[in-house]
Amino acid sequence: MNDLLFQHGTRETLKRQAQEGYAVVVPLAATEQHGPHLPVFTDSLIGEHIAFEASRKAAVSTKLLLAPTLVIGCSQHHLAFGGTLSFTSTTYFLMLKEIGESLIKGGFRKIIFLNAHGGNESMMHQAAQDLAVQHDIWTASSSYWSLSRSALAELGAQEMGKVPGHAGGFEASLIASLAPDLLRNQTTDRLVHPQRAWINAGPPGSFIGKHNFLTGVDGYTDSAHQADAVKGSMYLQAIIDSTAEWLVQVGNWMDEGVESTQ
């Protein structure tokens, strides 16, 4: 299904698709430490898979293209542990704005950011909002765990630990399903990993953090010993289905609203 991929197009086919009202999905991920047991490309492996499969499914019902994944994100809070590539929040925000502006200059009027790394989220939403304020376009943005929260809860994903957490049982299960050879021997991972109740806690829209502990003790939130590839496959399918449903809904909203903006 090569027509789905932005990078497989030519300037002529992309100009035509822009004129035909295609939306462009821009996947956001990261390259950062994931404890002693998961690859630094964890968020990108997971994010690329979800973005491709969900976009492929959604493309049956709505016009969209999938841009290349931005595999380096805002991971400043991981730098102290090593194995991390990162942009500062200011740089990352500007990059997202300029990616959007590049698409706008290319004729596209519908831009969707799809995120797979927590550190990108606030800049993503702000960039999407600013682009829609400054240009006569549609934008949307979300992280995969927000889109699939209800579906994952129904599957009992929380039994793996924090969802999504960082390098814990949930992410390890996804990697066990996608790339089992990259799930390292976990002898260096604690069977019972120290928990920090305040991580990702509090009412929606709130934040609490502590220097060197933003991503958990020793750089990860919970133990990965319970990782399960079969359950990981179930979680991934639930995420893909939820994300595809959102992409179709967003596409419908954008199409329905075209007349009101003209």
BELTA-V444367 format. One record per pair of residues at least 6 apart in sequence whose ideal C-beta (glycine too) atoms are under 7 Angstrom apart, sorted by the first residue. I is the first residue (numbers start at 1). J is the second residue. If there is no record, write none. Layout:
i->I j->J
i->I j->J
//
This chain:
i->1 j->56
i->2 j->8
i->4 j->55
i->4 j->56
i->4 j->59
i->4 j->65
i->4 j->66
i->5 j->66
i->6 j->24
i->6 j->65
i->6 j->66
i->6 j->67
i->6 j->68
i->7 j->68
i->14 j->106
i->15 j->107
i->17 j->65
i->18 j->106
i->18 j->107
i->18 j->108
i->19 j->107
i->20 j->63
i->21 j->63
i->22 j->63
i->22 j->64
i->22 j->65
i->23 j->63
i->23 j->64
i->23 j->110
i->23 j->112
i->23 j->251
i->23 j->254
i->24 j->65
i->24 j->67
i->24 j->103
i->24 j->108
i->24 j->110
i->24 j->111
i->24 j->112
i->25 j->51
i->25 j->55
i->25 j->64
i->25 j->66
i->25 j->67
i->25 j->112
i->25 j->114
i->25 j->247
i->26 j->67
i->26 j->99
i->26 j->111
i->26 j->112
i->26 j->113
i->26 j->114
i->27 j->47
i->27 j->48
i->27 j->51
i->27 j->69
i->27 j->70
i->27 j->114
i->27 j->116
i->28 j->70
i->28 j->73
i->28 j->113
i->28 j->114
i->28 j->115
i->28 j->116
i->28 j->117
i->28 j->120
i->28 j->124
i->29 j->43
i->29 j->44
i->29 j->47
i->29 j->48
i->29 j->69
i->29 j->70
i->29 j->71
i->29 j->73
i->29 j->116
i->29 j->117
i->30 j->43
i->30 j->44
i->30 j->72
i->30 j->73
i->30 j->75
i->30 j->117
i->30 j->119
i->31 j->40
i->31 j->41
i->31 j->44
i->31 j->71
i->31 j->72
i->31 j->85
i->32 j->40
i->32 j->75
i->32 j->78
i->32 j->84
i->32 j->86
i->33 j->40
i->33 j->78
i->33 j->81
i->33 j->82
i->33 j->83
i->33 j->84
i->33 j->219
i->34 j->40
i->34 j->42
i->34 j->167
i->34 j->220
i->35 j->167
i->35 j->189
i->35 j->218
i->35 j->219
i->35 j->220
i->36 j->184
i->36 j->188
i->36 j->189
i->37 j->172
i->37 j->183
i->37 j->184
i->37 j->186
i->37 j->188
i->37 j->189
i->37 j->224
i->38 j->167
i->38 j->171
i->38 j->172
i->38 j->175
i->38 j->183
i->38 j->224
i->39 j->182
i->40 j->83
i->40 j->84
i->42 j->167
i->42 j->171
i->42 j->175
i->43 j->116
i->43 j->117
i->44 j->69
i->44 j->71
i->45 j->175
i->45 j->178
i->45 j->179
i->46 j->116
i->46 j->174
i->46 j->178
i->47 j->69
i->47 j->116
i->48 j->69
i->49 j->178
i->49 j->236
i->50 j->116
i->50 j->144
i->50 j->239
i->50 j->240
i->50 j->243
i->51 j->66
i->51 j->69
i->51 j->114
i->52 j->66
i->53 j->240
i->54 j->240
i->54 j->243
i->54 j->244
i->54 j->247
i->55 j->64
i->55 j->66
i->55 j->247
i->57 j->240
i->57 j->244
i->58 j->64
i->58 j->244
i->58 j->247
i->58 j->248
i->61 j->248
i->62 j->247
i->62 j->248
i->62 j->251
i->62 j->252
i->64 j->247
i->64 j->251
i->72 j->85
i->72 j->86
i->72 j->87
i->73 j->87
i->73 j->92
i->73 j->117
i->73 j->119
i->73 j->120
i->74 j->86
i->74 j->87
i->74 j->89
i->74 j->92
i->74 j->119
i->74 j->120
i->74 j->123
i->75 j->84
i->75 j->86
i->75 j->119
i->76 j->86
i->76 j->88
i->77 j->119
i->77 j->214
i->77 j->215
i->78 j->84
i->78 j->86
i->78 j->215
i->78 j->219
i->79 j->86
i->80 j->212
i->81 j->219
i->87 j->95
i->89 j->123
i->92 j->120
i->92 j->123
i->93 j->123
i->93 j->126
i->93 j->127
i->96 j->113
i->96 j->123
i->96 j->124
i->96 j->127
i->97 j->127
i->97 j->130
i->97 j->131
i->100 j->111
i->100 j->127
i->100 j->131
i->103 j->111
i->104 j->135
i->104 j->137
i->109 j->137
i->109 j->138
i->110 j->137
i->110 j->138
i->110 j->254
i->111 j->131
i->111 j->137
i->111 j->139
i->112 j->140
i->112 j->247
i->112 j->250
i->113 j->124
i->113 j->128
i->113 j->141
i->114 j->142
i->114 j->144
i->115 j->121
i->115 j->124
i->115 j->142
i->115 j->143
i->116 j->144
i->121 j->143
i->124 j->141
i->125 j->141
i->128 j->139
i->128 j->140
i->128 j->141
i->131 j->137
i->131 j->139
i->132 j->138
i->132 j->139
i->136 j->261
i->138 j->254
i->140 j->250
i->142 j->246
i->144 j->239
i->144 j->243
i->145 j->163
i->145 j->164
i->147 j->242
i->147 j->243
i->147 j->246
i->148 j->238
i->148 j->239
i->148 j->242
i->148 j->243
i->151 j->238
i->151 j->241
i->151 j->242
i->152 j->163
i->152 j->235
i->152 j->238
i->155 j->234
i->155 j->235
i->155 j->238
i->157 j->163
i->157 j->170
i->157 j->235
i->160 j->169
i->160 j->170
i->160 j->173
i->160 j->226
i->161 j->168
i->161 j->169
i->161 j->170
i->161 j->221
i->161 j->222
i->161 j->223
i->162 j->168
i->162 j->170
i->162 j->200
i->162 j->221
i->162 j->222
i->163 j->170
i->164 j->170
i->164 j->171
i->165 j->171
i->165 j->221
i->165 j->222
i->166 j->215
i->166 j->216
i->166 j->220
i->166 j->221
i->167 j->220
i->167 j->224
i->168 j->220
i->168 j->221
i->168 j->222
i->168 j->223
i->168 j->224
i->169 j->222
i->169 j->223
i->169 j->224
i->169 j->226
i->169 j->227
i->172 j->183
i->172 j->224
i->172 j->227
i->173 j->227
i->173 j->228
i->173 j->229
i->173 j->231
i->173 j->232
i->173 j->235
i->174 j->232
i->174 j->235
i->174 j->236
i->175 j->182
i->175 j->183
i->176 j->183
i->176 j->227
i->176 j->228
i->176 j->229
i->176 j->232
i->177 j->229
i->177 j->232
i->177 j->233
i->177 j->236
i->180 j->229
i->183 j->227
i->186 j->224
i->186 j->225
i->189 j->223
i->189 j->224
i->189 j->225
i->190 j->223
i->191 j->223
i->191 j->225
i->192 j->223
i->193 j->217
i->193 j->222
i->193 j->223
i->194 j->217
i->195 j->222
i->196 j->213
i->196 j->216
i->196 j->217
i->198 j->208
i->199 j->216
i->199 j->221
i->202 j->208
i->215 j->221
//
